Amino acid sequence: MTTVPAQIRPPADEPYPEPGLERVPPHDAAAEAAVLGAMLLSKDAIGDAIDALAPLGAEAFYLPAHQYVYRAVVDMYAKGKSVDPITVSGHLTETGEIGKVGGPAALHALAQGVSSPTIAVDYAGIVVDRAKLRRLAATGVQITQLGYAGLGDADDVLDQAAAELARVTQGSDQGGGLAFRDVFAQAVAATEQTQQGTNLGVLTGYIDLDACTSGLHAGQMVIIAGRPAMGKSTVALDIARQAVFKDDRTVAFFSLEMGAVELGQRVMSAEARVALHHIRSGSTTDDDWARIARISERMDTDRLIIDDRPSLSLTQIKAAARRIQQRQGLDLVIIDYLQLIQSPGRRAESRQQEVSDISRGIKLMAKELDVPVIVLAQLNRGPEQRADKRPMVSDLRESGSLEQDADVVVLVHREDAYEKESPRAGEVDLILAKHRNGPTATVTVAAQLHYSRFVDMAQS
């Protein structure tokens, strides 16, 4: 059994807590010593231990002396130097830290206490486990302090507490960056997967739009914008239906405008191909009910979560999305719509600044949750003042940083909304006006508004 040599105990200025005076944070000193001993004996064990202890690194060790030894070994390993008790002792002597680890004898005791270097990974797992428990305990104290302090809006405090807890479960928040060799390898792998069709994002279901974007990708903020009654919500529901019922993904739909029942009726109409006005007027026929019955098994799913609470703040939306992600996973967030999102407690200097703050918050949420976030937005009256009525990104109401923050902007336009006798009646333009990582284009789909859906022209 590996024991902790007396020499490795921390110096007098970093004493062990006296029993009974305070709780000792979770740790396993013997496991820490075993990991370090293995690293002092084998170059292979160093690499294995570094991987196993990532991303915590030296912070995974509870004893300060062990942290000093670990940092010295990793520093020497990174510089290609030979690592053993003698060389590490010399390194720590040069840095003035040899006394903090208990002297050269402590390093030799670490190496001698290990039966085989192959134990490094197993014991590193124990070290990481105890480190996570320490971080959990520390986070609990921090959350308690946040609650008692009572500073700011309660929802903001709750979100901050949830974010702190999420960091415990997701790993360290102290990112050290990636060497480009690792970034390049990941980029190559992602490209190969995309070429093989295994790394596509969340598909919209519109073939030509998906051909341009390869789907919607994690971390993206996607704006779907248009004038009222153009079909923004229809597009959002089309994407949600594709994701849930065809691709078996989980979608959180935050509806600040329509109620859950109204959304459910629209999904029912689109999936069963039953006229929406039949459903809403109570004039469904026997054939309509037969169609609804045929889709009932497909509708029995928990992968589409609809939250229709009014006056939601972005903090509440983020907290709810995080809970869904932790409970069952999450692939896509949809918010209908941006201008209805409530600003937290304190008011911004102007509505434009307020919307800009919300926009930036949505982008950060997409990155934090690592899923695409679709947000619907209203356009101002700019299109109606132009002859062709076609919208532009600059028409976003109270745009602020909307255009800057968005990775993808899709503008919804229907000529027949302005001209009933238009030769393009029944056609809908999805204008890909901004695409940070690819081409822009205009994709035309067919409106089947009686079924509350848009479909590819080939299906119309």
N, C-alpha and C positions, 0 to 999 in steps of 0.2 A: 504493500500500500504506500502511496506517495504521501510524504509528510512535509510540512512547511518548516524549513530550517529556521532555527532561532535567529540567525543572522539576517533573515529576510524581513523580519518584523519592521514596521515603519519607525522612523526616528522619533525622538522625544517630542518634537513639535507636531507630530501627527499620530497621537496615541490611539489605542483601541478604546472604544467607549467602555466605561466601567460598568460591570453587570449591575442591573437594577436601576441605573441612573437614566438610561435611555435605551430604546430598542436598537439593536444592531441591524443594519440593513441586510437583506438577503445576499449571501455570497458563499462561495465554496473555495476557501484558501488552498486546499489540497489540489483541487482541479486546476486552479490558476497556476500553481507551481508545476503541475504535470505538463501543462501546455508549454510553459516557458522552458522546462527541462528538455522536452522533445525538440523545441526549436533550437536549443543550444547544441543538440546532437546531430541534427539532420537538416540539410538544405531543403529536401522535399517537405519535411514537416513544417518548415517556415511558410512555404507557399500554401500548404493545406490550411494552416492555422490562420493565415491572413484572410483567405477566402471564407473560412468558417466564422471568423469574428467580424467580418464586414456586415454592415457599415459602421459598427460601433468602434472598432479598432481598439486603441488603448483604453478607451472609456469602458470597455467590457470588464476590465479588471477592477476589483474593489480596492485592493491594497495599493497605495501609491507606489511602493517599492516595485511592485510587479508592473505597474504602468511604465516606470522608468526603464526597466529591463526590456519590456516589449518594444518601446520606441527605439531603444538603442539597436536591438536586433533588426527591426524593420529598416532603420536608417542604413545600417551596414549592408543588409541584403540588397536594398535598392541601389547601392553604389557598387555592388559586385564584390564586396569584400568577404573574406572568409569569416564565418561565424562559429565561435566556440567559446567556452568560458574564459579563456585567456584573452582572446581578441576583444571580446565584449567588455571585459574588465578594463582593458587598455582604453577602449573608447569612452567608457564612463569616467575613467580617470581624467581623460583629456577634457571632458565636458564639465568636470567638477561634480559629478553626480554619484561617484562610486560610494561615498559615505551614505547616501540616501537609500541604497539597496542593501546595505549591511556589509560591504566590502567584498573582495575577491572570493573569500571563502563561501559566501552565500551563493555565488554563481556556480561554483563547483558543486555545492550541495544540491542545487536545483537539478543539474545534469545527472548526478549520481542517484537521485531519487526516482529516476525513470527507468522502467524495465525495457521499454521499446519505444522508438520515435513514432511508431504507427498509431500510438494512442492519441496523438495530437487532436485529431478531428473529433473523436468521441468526447474528450474532456473539454474541448472548445465549446461543444454544444451545451455542456453543463454551465460553463462560464457565461455564455450568452443568455441562457435561460435565467440565471440569477440576475444578470444585468437588466433584463427586461422587467423583472419583478421590482428591482430598485427604481427603475424609471417610472413604473406604474405607481409605486408608493409616493415618489416625489411629485408626480403629476397630480395625485390625489390631494396632496397638501396645497399645490398651486391652485387647483380648482376650488378648494375650500377658501383660500385667500381671496380668489376672485369673487366668490359669492358674498363673503363678508364685507369686502370693500364696496360692493354695490356701485361701481363707477360706470356711468354710461347706461345706454338702453339695455334692458334685461335680455332681449333677443341677441344683441351683440355679445353680451357676456356669455350667454349659452353657446353661441357659435364659437367663441374663442375657447371655451372649455371643451367643446366637442372636437375642435381642431387639435387641441393639446392631447386629448385621449387618442385621437386617430394617429398621431405621430408615434405613440407608444406601440400601437399594433402594426403600423406600416414600416417601422424602422427609424433610424436616426434622421433628424432633419438637418444634420450638419453635412451637407453634400460637399465632397471634395473635388467634384468635376471628374471628367473622363479623359484619359489620354486619347488622342485622335485615332491611334491604332484600334482602340476598342470601338470608337464611334464609327470608323470606317467598316469594321467587321459587322457591326449591327446594321449599317446601311446596306451593305451587300446582301446580308441575310434577308432583310425586309424586301429588297428589290426582287430577290429570287422567289420569295413567298408570294409577292404580288403577281409576278409573271405566271406562277403556277396556280393563281386564283385562290390562294389560302390566306392572303393577308389583306383582303378587301375590307374597307370600312363598312359602316352601317349603310346598306343600300337604300336608296329612296324608292325604288320600284319603277322609276322612269328611266327607261333603257338609255336614252341619249344623254340624260343628265349624269347617270352613273358612269357612262363612258368617259365623260369629261373629268369627273372628280374621283373615280374609283371608290365611290362611297364617301361617307362622312367619317372623319378620323378622330381618334381620341385627342382631346385637348383643343379641338376646334370650336370656335364660336361661329355659328351659322345664323345669319339673319335672313328671314323670309319676310319681305315687305311688300306693301301695296296699299292702294286707296281702299276705303271701306267697301265691302261686298265684292271684292275681286276674287276671293277664294283662298286667302291665306290659311284659314283654319282647315279648309279642305285639303290643301297641300300637306299641312302638318299631320292630319289624320291619315292621309294616304301613306306617308312615311312611317307613321306608327304602326299601321296595319301590316305593311310590308315587313317591318322589323319583327313584330310579335308573331303574326300568324303564318308567315312564310319562312322567316329566318330564325325563329325560335330565340329571339333576343328579348331582354327586359327593358321596358321603357317606362319612365316616369313622366306623366303628362300633367303639368300644372296649368289649369284653366282658370284664369282670373276673369273671364268674360262669360263663358257658357257653363251651365251646370252639368253635373255628371250624367244625369238622365238624358239631356239633350245630346251630349256627346255619344252616349250609348246608342241612342236612336240613329244617329248619323253612321256610326260603325255598323249597326245592324242593317241599315239601308244599303250601304256600300258592299258589305260582304254577302248579303242574301239577295241583292238586286231586287229589292222591294222599294217602290216609290216612297220617298221620304214623306210626301204629303199624305200618303195613305196611312203611314205609321202615326204621324202627328195629328191627323184628323180623326183617327179611329175608324177609318173606312177600309181596313185590311180585309182582303178576300181570303177564301179558303186556300187558293193557290199561294197567296202571300204567306200565310201561316205555314204552309208546307215548306216553302223556301226557308223560312226562319227556323223551322225544326231541323232542316238539313245542316244548318251551320251551328246548332246549339252546342254540339260536342266541341267544336273548334273554339267556341267562345268561353268554354270552361277553363279559364287560364288565370294565373296570378301574375303573368308576365307584363301585363299592361296595368299600371297603377295610375288612377286618375285622382288628382287632388283638386277639388273645385272650391276650396276656401277662398272667399273674397278678401281683397285688401292684404294679400300676402306681401311681406317684405322679402328682399333677396336673401336676407339672413335666414328667414324661415324656410324659404325654398331650398337653400343649401343644406340646412340642417335635416330637412325631410329627405332630400336626395341621399345624403350621407347615411341616414338610417336604413334606407332601402338598400343601398350598396352593401352595407355591413350585414344585413339580414339575408339577402338573396342574390346579391350581385346586381349590377346595373350597366347597361350598354348605351343608353341614350336618354337625354333629358330634353323635354320640349316645354317651352313657356309661352303661353298665349294670354296677354301679349305684353311687350316691354313697357309701354306707356302707362299700364295699369299697376305696375309693380310699385309698392309703397316704399318711400324712402324711410330709413330707420330714424328713430327719435329726433335727432337734430336736423334742422333744415339747411339745405345748401343756399348759397347766395342767390342762385337763380335756378330756374327749372332746367336750363341747358346744362349747368354744372351738375345738377342732381342726376339727370339722365346719363351724363358722362360718367359719373361715379358708379351708377348702376351697371353701365356697359362694361366698365373696367372690372367690376366685381363678377360679372358673368364670365368674362374671359378667364379670370383667375379661378373661378369655380370649375370651368372646363378642364383646366390644367390640374387642379387639385384632385378632382374626381377621376381624371384621366378618361373622360368620355366626351363625345361631341355634345354640345348644348345648342339646340335650335331655339331661337327666340323670335317670335313674330313681332313686327313693328309696323306702325302706321306711317304712311307718306303724307307730306303736306300737299297743298293744292297746286304745286308746281306743274304736274302733268296736265291738269285741266286748262292751264294757261298756254299750252303749246298746241300747235296745229295737229300733230300726230298723237298727242296724249300719251306718248310713251314715257314711262318713268325713268329717272336716273338716280344714282346713288345719292346725289346731292339733295334729292327730295326727301330724304329721311327727316322726319320731324325732330326738332330739338337735337339734331344729329350729334353735336359735340364730338365725342371720340368714337361714335358708332362705326363709322367707316374705317377708322384707324384700327380699332380693336378687332373687328370681324375678320375672320379668315375667308369666309364665303358669304357673298350677298346674292340672294335670288330675289328678283323683282317680279311680281305677278301682274300680268297685264292682259285684259280682255277687250278687244276692240268693240265687241257687241255690247259692252257695258255702257259705251258712249253712243254707239250708232246701231240701233236695233236691226237695221236692214244691211248691216255690213256683210260683204261677201265672205268674210272670215267668221261668220257667226258660228259659235260652238267651238272655236279654237281659243286656246289659252297659251300665251307666251310666258315661259319661265326664263327670264333674262338673267343669265349668270353674269352679273355685272362686275363682280370682284371674285377672284379666285387666287389666293395668295400663292398656291403651289401648282398652278396649272393654267390652262387657257380659259378665256371667257367665251361665251357662246349664247345663242338664243335657242332654247328647246321648245318646240311646239307640241302641246298635248291636246287631247280632246276633252271637252267638258261634258260630263254626264251628271249635271246638277240635280236631276230628278233622283239620282242614286247617291247624291252627295259625294261625288268622287271625280277625279280626273284620271284619264288612262292614256297610254301611248296611242298615237294616231292609228297604228296598225290594229289596235283592239277595238277601235270605235265603230 
